Amino acid sequence: MFIAAAAALLISMLFALSRAFLGPSIYDRILSVNMFGTKTVLLIAVLGFMMGRPEFLDIAIVYALINFISIIGILRFFEYTHPPVVNSSEQNGESDS
């Protein structure tokens, strides 16, 4: 049963990687990298349980914290480096009022 769970996690990680490489926007790619990190934490926990090594949970928790902090940092970076999105009606000089 745990082997099936690990296999399902690996398959969903492959889907997340494909979205990270093919995502239409930067935010889709960041979300897929975050999902990949979350699935990695789950995979570490499942493998630790399968091998009877509870110390893997500590490693999984540290990895989850690193994943969270890095995603926040990446989002902050792209928040301040990308120019704001301009609406097409604003580009043409039209306004809503």
Phi and psi restraints in degrees (value plus and minus 20) as a CYANA .aco file:
   2 PHE   PHI     -92.9   -52.9
   2 PHE   PSI     -47.4    -7.4
   3 ILE   PHI     -87.4   -47.4
   3 ILE   PSI     -58.9   -18.9
   4 ALA   PHI     -85.5   -45.5
   4 ALA   PSI     -58.8   -18.8
   5 ALA   PHI     -85.2   -45.2
   5 ALA   PSI     -61.7   -21.7
   6 ALA   PHI     -85.3   -45.3
   6 ALA   PSI     -59.7   -19.7
   7 ALA   PHI     -85.3   -45.3
   7 ALA   PSI     -61.0   -21.0
   8 ALA   PHI     -84.8   -44.8
   8 ALA   PSI     -58.4   -18.4
   9 LEU   PHI     -85.0   -45.0
   9 LEU   PSI     -60.7   -20.7
  10 LEU   PHI     -84.1   -44.1
  10 LEU   PSI     -59.1   -19.1
  11 ILE   PHI     -86.3   -46.3
  11 ILE   PSI     -62.8   -22.8
  12 SER   PHI     -88.1   -48.1
  12 SER   PSI     -49.3    -9.3
  13 MET   PHI     -88.4   -48.4
  13 MET   PSI     -55.9   -15.9
  14 LEU   PHI     -84.3   -44.3
  14 LEU   PSI     -60.0   -20.0
  15 PHE   PHI     -84.0   -44.0
  15 PHE   PSI     -59.0   -19.0
  16 ALA   PHI     -86.0   -46.0
  16 ALA   PSI     -59.3   -19.3
  17 LEU   PHI     -84.9   -44.9
  17 LEU   PSI     -59.2   -19.2
  18 SER   PHI     -84.8   -44.8
  18 SER   PSI     -57.5   -17.5
  19 ARG   PHI     -88.9   -48.9
  19 ARG   PSI     -53.1   -13.1
  20 ALA   PHI     -87.0   -47.0
  20 ALA   PSI     -56.5   -16.5
  21 PHE   PHI    -104.2   -64.2
  21 PHE   PSI     -49.4    -9.4
  22 LEU   PHI    -128.7   -88.7
  22 LEU   PSI     -18.3    21.7
  23 GLY   PHI     -78.2   -38.2
  23 GLY   PSI     119.7   159.7
  24 PRO   PHI     -91.6   -51.6
  24 PRO   PSI     -48.7    -8.7
  25 SER   PHI    -147.5  -107.5
  25 SER   PSI     146.7   186.7
  26 ILE   PHI     -86.3   -46.3
  26 ILE   PSI     -51.9   -11.9
  27 TYR   PHI     -92.6   -52.6
  27 TYR   PSI     -52.1   -12.1
  28 ASP   PHI     -84.6   -44.6
  28 ASP   PSI     -59.7   -19.7
  29 ARG   PHI     -87.6   -47.6
  29 ARG   PSI     -60.9   -20.9
  30 ILE   PHI     -86.1   -46.1
  30 ILE   PSI     -61.1   -21.1
  31 LEU   PHI     -83.1   -43.1
  31 LEU   PSI     -59.1   -19.1
  32 SER   PHI     -90.3   -50.3
  32 SER   PSI     -54.1   -14.1
  33 VAL   PHI     -87.2   -47.2
  33 VAL   PSI     -58.7   -18.7
  34 ASN   PHI     -83.4   -43.4
  34 ASN   PSI     -62.0   -22.0
  35 MET   PHI     -84.9   -44.9
  35 MET   PSI     -58.1   -18.1
  36 PHE   PHI     -82.0   -42.0
  36 PHE   PSI     -61.1   -21.1
  37 GLY   PHI     -84.4   -44.4
  37 GLY   PSI     -59.8   -19.8
  38 THR   PHI     -85.4   -45.4
  38 THR   PSI     -62.5   -22.5
  39 LYS   PHI     -85.8   -45.8
  39 LYS   PSI     -52.4   -12.4
  40 THR   PHI     -85.1   -45.1
  40 THR   PSI     -60.9   -20.9
  41 VAL   PHI     -81.6   -41.6
  41 VAL   PSI     -63.5   -23.5
  42 LEU   PHI     -83.9   -43.9
  42 LEU   PSI     -59.9   -19.9
  43 LEU   PHI     -85.5   -45.5
  43 LEU   PSI     -60.5   -20.5
  44 ILE   PHI     -81.7   -41.7
  44 ILE   PSI     -62.1   -22.1
  45 ALA   PHI     -85.5   -45.5
  45 ALA   PSI     -62.7   -22.7
  46 VAL   PHI     -85.8   -45.8
  46 VAL   PSI     -63.5   -23.5
  47 LEU   PHI     -85.0   -45.0
  47 LEU   PSI     -58.0   -18.0
  48 GLY   PHI     -83.6   -43.6
  48 GLY   PSI     -58.5   -18.5
  49 PHE   PHI     -89.3   -49.3
  49 PHE   PSI     -59.0   -19.0
  50 MET   PHI     -85.1   -45.1
  50 MET   PSI     -56.9   -16.9
  51 MET   PHI    -110.9   -70.9
  51 MET   PSI     -21.3    18.7
  52 GLY   PHI      50.6    90.6
  52 GLY   PSI      14.5    54.5
  53 ARG   PHI    -141.2  -101.2
  53 ARG   PSI      72.8   112.8
  54 PRO   PHI     -87.3   -47.3
  54 PRO   PSI     -34.9     5.1
  55 GLU   PHI     -89.7   -49.7
  55 GLU   PSI     -34.2     5.8
  56 PHE   PHI     -84.2   -44.2
  56 PHE   PSI     -46.9    -6.9
  57 LEU   PHI     -85.2   -45.2
  57 LEU   PSI     -56.0   -16.0
  58 ASP   PHI     -83.4   -43.4
  58 ASP   PSI     -62.4   -22.4
  59 ILE   PHI     -83.7   -43.7
  59 ILE   PSI     -60.2   -20.2
  60 ALA   PHI     -84.3   -44.3
  60 ALA   PSI     -59.9   -19.9
  61 ILE   PHI     -86.6   -46.6
  61 ILE   PSI     -62.0   -22.0
  62 VAL   PHI     -83.9   -43.9
  62 VAL   PSI     -61.1   -21.1
  63 TYR   PHI     -84.2   -44.2
  63 TYR   PSI     -58.3   -18.3
  64 ALA   PHI     -84.1   -44.1
  64 ALA   PSI     -60.5   -20.5
  65 LEU   PHI     -85.5   -45.5
  65 LEU   PSI     -62.1   -22.1
  66 ILE   PHI     -84.2   -44.2
  66 ILE   PSI     -61.2   -21.2
  67 ASN   PHI     -82.0   -42.0
  67 ASN   PSI     -65.5   -25.5
  68 PHE   PHI     -81.9   -41.9
  68 PHE   PSI     -68.2   -28.2
  69 ILE   PHI     -85.3   -45.3
  69 ILE   PSI     -59.7   -19.7
  70 SER   PHI     -88.5   -48.5
  70 SER   PSI     -57.4   -17.4
  71 ILE   PHI     -86.2   -46.2
  71 ILE   PSI     -61.5   -21.5
  72 ILE   PHI     -81.6   -41.6
  72 ILE   PSI     -62.5   -22.5
  73 GLY   PHI     -83.4   -43.4
  73 GLY   PSI     -62.1   -22.1
  74 ILE   PHI     -85.3   -45.3
  74 ILE   PSI     -62.0   -22.0
  75 LEU   PHI     -84.2   -44.2
  75 LEU   PSI     -60.2   -20.2
  76 ARG   PHI     -83.9   -43.9
  76 ARG   PSI     -60.0   -20.0
  77 PHE   PHI     -81.0   -41.0
  77 PHE   PSI     -68.6   -28.6
  78 PHE   PHI     -92.9   -52.9
  78 PHE   PSI     -42.6    -2.6
  79 GLU   PHI     -86.3   -46.3
  79 GLU   PSI     -56.7   -16.7
  80 TYR   PHI    -118.1   -78.1
  80 TYR   PSI     -29.9    10.1
  81 THR   PHI    -122.6   -82.6
  81 THR   PSI     -45.3    -5.3
  82 HIS   PHI    -107.5   -67.5
  82 HIS   PSI     118.6   158.6
  83 PRO   PHI     -89.0   -49.0
  83 PRO   PSI     134.3   174.3
  84 PRO   PHI     -85.6   -45.6
  84 PRO   PSI     130.8   170.8
  85 VAL   PHI     -96.4   -56.4
  85 VAL   PSI     109.6   149.6
  86 VAL   PHI    -122.8   -82.8
  86 VAL   PSI     110.7   150.7
  87 ASN   PHI     -89.5   -49.5
  87 ASN   PSI     127.6   167.6
  88 SER   PHI     -85.7   -45.7
  88 SER   PSI     -52.3   -12.3
  89 SER   PHI     -90.6   -50.6
  89 SER   PSI     -51.2   -11.2
  90 GLU   PHI     -92.1   -52.1
  90 GLU   PSI     -50.2   -10.2
  91 GLN   PHI     -88.2   -48.2
  91 GLN   PSI     -55.4   -15.4
  92 ASN   PHI    -103.5   -63.5
  92 ASN   PSI     -18.8    21.2
  93 GLY   PHI      66.6   106.6
  93 GLY   PSI     -14.3    25.7
  94 GLU   PHI    -104.2   -64.2
  94 GLU   PSI     131.8   171.8
  95 SER   PHI    -152.9  -112.9
  95 SER   PSI     145.3   185.3
  96 ASP   PHI    -100.9   -60.9
  96 ASP   PSI     -36.1     3.9
